[in-house]
Amino acid sequence: MQGFAPLFRMMTDRIEAFLADRGYDADTIREEIEAAGIEAVIPAKVNRRNPAPHDRAKYKCRNLIERMFNKLKNWRRIATRYDKTGESYLGFVALASVKLWIPFVHQT
């Protein structure tokens, strides 16, 4: 929870649902998400006594997100983070994302 809370608070005004894997299924994390008024889309761990429900349709979108990050890591510059500043790194991530996105938009 120590690493989760500060990062999560920085982005709460931009998200409607928080999609995560079973590793984030903890009461403290769920309480933090709920306090921000955001929907937690986290499947319950197998050994949880009272599993919390989650939206399965939204959780399927997580696969698309994971695949996008995997494709971005094929770019050596992103995977090894050669850029010295965060701004130039994020700029190159944006550029690579657009290059991956364009073929889906301009299909003939």
C-alpha positions in Angstrom: 0.0 0.0 0.0 2.9 2.4 0.6 3.8 2.7 -3.1 0.2 2.5 -4.3 -1.4 5.4 -2.4 0.8 8.3 -3.5 0.7 7.3 -7.2 -3.0 6.6 -7.1 -3.8 10.0 -5.6 -1.9 11.8 -8.4 -4.3 10.4 -11.0 -7.7 10.1 -9.3 -9.2 13.1 -11.1 -8.6 11.5 -14.5 -10.0 8.0 -14.1 -13.5 6.4 -13.7 -12.5 2.8 -13.2 -9.3 1.2 -11.8 -8.5 -2.1 -13.6 -5.9 -4.3 -11.9 -5.0 -7.9 -11.4 -5.5 -10.0 -8.3 -2.3 -8.7 -6.8 -4.1 -5.5 -6.0 -6.9 -7.3 -4.2 -6.4 -5.9 -0.7 -8.8 -4.2 1.6 -6.7 -1.1 2.0 -6.3 -0.6 -1.7 -10.0 -1.2 -2.3 -10.9 1.4 0.4 -8.5 3.9 -1.2 -10.2 3.4 -4.6 -13.7 3.6 -3.1 -12.8 6.8 -1.1 -11.9 8.5 -4.4 -15.2 7.6 -5.9 -13.7 5.3 -8.5 -14.9 1.8 -9.5 -12.5 -1.0 -8.6 -12.3 -3.6 -11.3 -10.2 -6.1 -9.5 -10.9 -9.8 -9.4 -10.8 -11.4 -6.0 -7.9 -13.6 -4.9 -8.7 -17.3 -4.8 -8.3 -17.5 -1.0 -10.4 -14.4 -0.2 -13.3 -15.3 2.2 -15.7 -12.6 1.0 -14.9 -11.9 -2.7 -15.9 -8.5 -4.0 -17.7 -8.4 -7.3 -16.1 -6.9 -10.3 -17.3 -5.9 -13.8 -16.1 -8.8 -16.0 -16.7 -6.8 -19.3 -14.5 -4.0 -18.1 -11.9 -6.4 -16.8 -11.6 -7.9 -20.3 -10.3 -4.4 -21.5 -7.3 -4.9 -19.2 -6.0 -7.4 -21.7 -5.9 -4.7 -24.4 -4.0 -2.4 -22.1 -1.4 -5.1 -21.2 -0.9 -5.9 -24.9 -0.3 -2.3 -25.7 2.4 -2.0 -23.0 3.9 -5.2 -24.4 4.1 -3.7 -27.9 5.6 -0.5 -26.5 8.4 -2.5 -24.9 9.4 -3.8 -28.3 10.8 -0.3 -28.8 14.3 -0.5 -27.3 14.3 3.2 -26.4 11.2 2.8 -24.3 12.2 -0.5 -22.7 15.6 0.7 -21.6 14.6 4.4 -21.0 17.5 6.0 -22.8 16.0 9.5 -22.4 17.4 11.6 -19.6 14.2 13.6 -18.8 10.8 12.4 -18.1 9.3 14.8 -20.7 11.3 13.4 -23.5 10.6 9.8 -22.4 6.8 10.5 -22.3 7.1 12.2 -25.6 8.6 9.2 -27.2 6.0 6.9 -25.6 3.3 9.1 -27.1 5.0 9.0 -30.5 5.4 5.2 -30.4 1.7 4.9 -29.3 0.5 6.9 -32.2 2.6 4.8 -34.6 1.0 1.6 -33.2 -2.5 3.2 -33.3 -2.5 4.5 -36.9 -2.8 1.1 -38.6 -6.0 0.4 -36.7 -7.5 3.8 -37.7 -6.6 3.7 -41.3 -7.6 0.1 -42.2 -8.9 -0.2 -45.8 
